[in-house]
């Protein structure tokens, strides 16, 4: 009786510990651990975009998805290219990781007394570190700036990166 119960509990814990898949879409603003992009308009043609990947997502993929969102915003706004003027990011902690705790207790029941010690552990089974990447960029039309560093053609970049970006399933499916 105890073995099937233990096996069911272990299976539930393993399912709960599964990594959040990294799909390309908007992040849930109500969740600190939400995978996806968020954007902030700084000025008319200047934005800050952040993409947070799920645990185990490659850092390069997270950076590419931030660039993809910048390209989509640029195209949506009617511009041709964008220039990244600042970028930063790195690993983030989505949970507390491994931990260990010790507890003690005792009691007296008439002529009997008891004492107990407990040991508890937890392990991070998320699949690896999670990365976040933020870029700040401005949009432009026509000829690109003379200094080509950090300048991307929005349509070419979107065409190159979008096919590799799995989208979340449509609601209701």
Order of alpha helices (4+ residues) and beta strands (2+ residues): alpha-beta-beta-alpha-beta-beta-beta-beta-beta-alpha
